[in-house]
Amino acid sequence: MKHEYVERVVNLIDPQSHRLHNMNLQEATERVLSGKPDAVRQIDGSFALLAKEEKTVRMARSMDRPMRYFLAKRAEGPALIVADRMDKIADWLKAEGLDDQFHPSYTRMVPAHYVVEIQLVGCPDPDPVYTRYFDPQKNTQPGNLDIIGQHYIGALAEAIQKWIASLPPAEPIGVCFSGGIDSGAVFLTTHHVMQKMGTPLTRLKAFTLNLGGGADAQQARSFLSKTGHTLFLEEIQASLDELQVEEILRTIEDYKPLDVECAAMGMLLHRSIRKQYPDWKFLIDGDGGDENLKDYPIEDNPELTIRSVLHNQMLYHEGWGVGKIKHSLTYSGGLSRSYTRTYAPAQSLGFEGFSPFTRPEVIAVSEGIPYIDLTDYQHGRLYDLKGSIVSRGVKAITGIDMPVFEKRRFQHGAIAPERLREAITHQEPLLRRRFHALYEGS
């Protein structure tokens, strides 16, 4: 008699966690089930969706949240477990007596901007099929920085307006604010949108992390003083002594040093806000702004050249791309991987975070910029673009002259890099071993 495998799909993602703007959860799930890229692309909002029909499973997520899966072996057939975190998958397997199959590296990340299709047909398991649903085109913007800026910040404003409209009307809104280009643009645009919507500005605060001796606190004060918004600033005091490296690794479930550093500062900020405001929920930030406008020092990464940055679609968002040798099945790549540095600390402390820079409409504008014509492959010109484009766009949309300060990573503005690296090693192999050790013997 032929044995019939009985597949099982366990979706541990909270259906209430999706924030959809133009359709309900059922319609969005049906679009993912169809596997049609154009249908999935029309889903507007933040989501991590799973759909199943017979032995076919399809999954898709937006950039701003992780979506992981694990295929477990059972005598009666495969079990696919899906969650936003590795530890939720591990806990489910343990409850089912299947935990001996688990290791963090055996989990898989659904890469942002793709529909992932899996066939649950037993052993051996076929490879997933990846279909891109977001495919922004190059050189769709003119070579005029004023127009580019207006389009870019205009798209940002639309994304912020949709998000605010989706929130409960009395809930306060906190901006994770350093006074840098991205958080500055988010704050000013959010303020502008709230005014246009008739939303009370008493709901708005700009939270700045102050560990003592960091540059961001003074930068934030200067930014808001120059724009006439000082009354919105709230400096959040915290201490580096509160950092626990294992806690950060367990929270973000990753070990890349810069992301661990960033998450560490995020943990301190979110925990301190939580202590002061026990009921605060909604935060908005500027994560993804650097990726959008390709504003990372190429010289710091020996794998990159300015040609690779300008010729590879969404390189900073997706890494080297699905199906490439360097693409990590466990983690995905680029911001698709590293967004846990923002998502996980907020989520672990009861916040719902949002970055409008991760919305496809905003990314599409940035990907459409004619970078080669504007930079002629010169590093300095590329690095100057971001401040020029964003400040012009903020002026066009809000009427405000936005100060532009020298680029600095979030974690290095909160405290001097040397002090931070004394608390958190910058050696990736050591951090990786410490992360994997969290699951040894469990």
N, C-alpha and C positions, 0 to 999 in steps of 0.2 A: 504494500500500500504506500502511495506517495505521501511523504510528510509535508504538511502545509505550515509554513512559517506564519506565526501570528505576531505582527509588529505592534509596537506600543509607542505612542508619542506623548511626552509629558512636557507641558508648557508651564514653566514656573514664573513667567513674566506677568506682572500684575496688569490685567486689562484696563485698570483705571489709570495706569501710568502714562498712557499715550496722550499726546495733546494734538488733536487733529482739528484743522481749521475749516475744511471745506467738504467733509463727508463724515459719516459715522464709522464706527469700528468695523461693522459688518461689511460695508462697501469697500473699505480699505483692505480688509482681509481677502475679499473676493478678487480684488485687483492683483494682490500678490499671488493668489492661487492661479490666476490666468497666466502668469509668467510673462506677460506682454510688457516690455520696457516702457512704452508710452503710457500705458495704464498706471503702472506703478509710479512713474515720474509725476503724475498729476496728484499724488497724495501730498497734501500740504500740511506740514507740521513735524512733530517729533514722534518717532515710532520705532518699534522693533516687533515686526509682525511675522506670524507663522500661519501657514495654511496647509491643509492635508486633504488629499483625495486618493482614496485607496492606498497604494504604496508610494505615492509621490508626495514629497514634502517640499514646500518652497518657503523661503525666508527672506526678509529684506529689512534693513534698518536705515535710519537717518544717521548723519555723521555724529550727532551729539549724544549718542548713548551706545553702550556696548551691547552685543548680542552673541552669546556663546552657545555651543552645542557639544554634545558628547554622545557617541554611539556605543551603547553597552551590549554585551553579548548575553543572551539568555537561551536556555534549551528550547524554549517555545518560539523564539524569534528575537530580532533586534529591538532594542529600546532606545529611542532618541530623546534625550533630555535637553531642554533649552532653557536658558536663564540669562540674566544680565551679569551674573558673577560665577566664577569657578567654584567658590565655596558652597553656593546653593546646589550646584550639581553634585559636589562631593557629599553633602549632607543627604541628598536624596538617595544616592547610591548606597550610602552607609545604612540608611533605614531599610533598604531593600536587600541588604546582605551582599551587595555587589561592589563594595568599596575596594576590594583587592584589585579591581580593574583600573582604579583611578590614579592618574598622575596629572599635575597641571599641564604638562606639555602635550597630553593626549586630548585636551579640549581644543575646540576650533572656534575661531572668531568669524562671524559673518562680516565680510568687508563692507564698509560703507559704499553706497552707490551701486550695489549689485544685488540681483536676485540670485539666491543660491538654491539649487535644486538637488535633492537627495532622493535616491530610490531605496526604499527599505525592503530589500529582497533577500536578506540573509547573508551568509558567508560564502565567498568573499564580498565585501562591500564595494560597490562601484565608486569611483571618484565623483565628488560634487561637480555640478555644471554651473558655471558662473555666467550671468548675462547682465551687462551693464545697463542700468536704467537712467543714469544721469551722465550726459555726454556733452559738456559745454564746449563750444567751438572757439578756436583762436581767432584773433584779429577781427572781432565783431564790433569793437569800439573804435571811435575815431582817434586820431593822434593828438587831439586837443585835451590838455589836462583839466581844463575847467569843465568840459562836457563829461569827461570820464568821472571826475569827482562828483558831479551832480548826479550822474547815473548810479554811482556806487553808494553814496550816502542816501540817495533817494530809495534805493532798494533796501538799505539798512533800515530806514524809517518805516517802510511798509512792513517789514518783518517785525519790528518792535511794536507797531500798532496792532498787528494781528495777535501778538502774544499778550499785550496788555488787555485787549478786548476779551481774551479767553479766561482772564483771571477773575476771581470773585471781586466785586466792585470796591470793597472796603480794605482789601489786603494791601499792606505796605510793600514797597518795592525797594530793594537794596541793590546798588551798583557796587560791584567789587572794583575799587577805584585806586589807581596808582598815579594818575595824572599823565600817563603815557598816551601815545597816539590812539591806541585802540580803546582803552577804557575811557579816555577823554571823549572820543567820538561817540561812544555808547552813552555816556552820561548826558552830553549836550543834546544828542538826538532824542534820547528818552525824555528829557525835560521838555523839549520842543513838541514831541508827539503828545505828551500828557497835556500840555497847554491846548493844543489843537483839539483834543478829545474832550476837553472840559473836565479832565481828571484832577482832583485836588492835589496840588504839589506837596501838601503835607504828608502824602504817602511816600515821598521819595527821600532816600538818603544815599550818600556816597561813603561807603565803608573803606577806610584805608588802614592796612596793617602797619603797626609801629612796634618794632622790636627794640628800638633804641639804636641809633647810629646808622640806620638805613637811609637811603636817599629819597625813597618814595614819599615819606611823610612831608618833607619840605616841598617836594615837587607837587604833591597834591594840593598843599596850601597855596602855592604859587599859581597853579593852574586855575583854581577856583576863585582866587582873588582877582586874577586878570580878566576872568569872564563874568565876574559879579555874582558868583554862586557860593560864596563862602559859608552861608548858613546851612548848606546841605551836607557839609563835611562832618563825619564822625570818625575820629581816629580810634582804632581798636588796638588796645594794648595787649601784648602777649609776651611770653618769655621763651627763648630757645631751649631752656631747661625742660620744657614740657614735651619736647620731641622724643618719640620712641621709634627707632628705625623699623623694628619688626611690625609695629602697628601700622606704619605707613605702607610697608610692603604688603601686609595682609589686606589693607584697605584698597590699594590700587591694583593688586595682583599683577605687578610688573616690577622690573628691576632696572630700567634705563636710568642712569644717574640724574640727568637733567629733569626727567619726569618725576623722579623720586623727590628731588629738591623742590620742584614746583608744588607737588602734592603736599609736601611737608608744610610749606607756607599756607597752602589752602586749608589744611587741617587746623593750623593755629588760628587762622582768620575765622573759619566757620565755627570752631569750638568757642571762640571768644564772643562771637555774635550770639551764639546760642545761649551762653551764660547770661548775657545782658538782656537778650530778647527771647525768652523761652518759646514764644508762639510764632516767631518770624518764619516764613516759609519761602518766599520767592526772591531770587537773586538773579541779576543779569550781569554779564561780564563781556570781555573783549577777546576771549579765546578764539583762535583761528584767524585773527587779523594779520598776524605775521605770515601765516601760510598763504593767505589770499594774495598778498602783494609781494610774496617771495622775498621777505625781509629777514633773512638769516645770513650770518657771515659765512660765505662759501669757503673762505680760507680755513675755517675751523674744521671742515669735514674733508678729509683726503679723498673720499669717494666721489666728490662733486666737482664739477666745473660749471662755469656760468652757462655753457652751452647745454649741459645736461639739465640744468634748472629751467632754462627757457624753452627747451625742445620737448620735454617730457610732460605730458598732460597731468596737471594736479600732482606733481611730484611730492610736494610737501604735505599734501592731503592724504595721498594713498601710498606713498613710498614708490618702489620701483614697479609696482603694479601686479595685479593678480596673474598668476601663471608664469611669473618671472622667477628665476633661480633664487633671488634674495627675498622673495615674498614669504613672510612667516605665516603658516597656516594657523598657528596658535594665537598669534597676536595681530595679524593684518600688518599694515604699514603706515607710516606718516601719522597725520592727525587721526586717521581712522583707528590707529593703535593707541596713540598717546592721549586721546580725549578722556581716558579714565583718570588722568591726573586732575581733571576738573570735576567730572561726573561723580566719581566715587567718594571723595571727601565730603562733597555737598550732600549726597544721598545718604551717607552713613550717619550724618548728623541731622537728618530730617528736613533738609532743604530741597527745593526744586530749582535747579539752575537752568539758565538759558543764555546762549550766545547767538545773537543775530548774524554774526559773521559765518556761522555754519550753515545758514539757509542756502539752498541751491540757487535761488535768484540772485543772492549777493555774490556767491562764488562765480556764477556765470558771467557777471560783469567783470570781475577781476581776471578771469581766465581769458576774456575777450580783449584785454588790453594789448595793443601791439608792442610788446616789450622789446622785441629786437630792433624795431625802427626807433623806439624812444631811447634805447640804451647803447646801441651799436656794440653790444657785448662788453660794455665797460661796467665793472663792479660798482664804482662810485655812483654812476648814473642810476643803476638799479636800486641802490640803497636810498638814494634821494627821492625816488618816486613816491614812496609811501606817504611821507609827510606832505609832499606837494599835493598829491591826489586827495588825501583825506581832509586836509585843512581847507582846500578849495571847495570840496563837497560839503563840508560842515557850514562854510560861509554861505554857499548857495542855498542850502536847505533851511538853515536856522537863522542866518543873518549874523552869526557870531564869528569873530576872529579867534580861532582856536590856537592856543600856544602849542608849539611843537618842540619837544625836548629830545635830547639824545636818546637813542634806543637803549633799553636796558631790560633784561629778563625780569619777570615778576619776582622770582625768588632772590635775585641779586639786588633788587631795590629795597626789599624788606630788611636785609641785613648784608653786611659785607660778605662776598663770596668765600673769602678765606675762613671766616668764622663758621659759615654754613658747612663747608667741607670738612671742618674739624668734627662736626656733629654727624655728618652723613658722608661716608667715603665716596669718592668719585670713581672708584674702581668697579666697573660693571661686573666682572666675574665674581667678586666678593658679594655684591648685592644679589646676584643670581643664586649663589649658593645659599645665602641666608633666606631667600624667598622659598626655594625648594625645601629647605630644612623645616619650614613651617608645616609641611605635609608628611614628613618622615615619621613613621610609626603611628600615623593617624588611621 
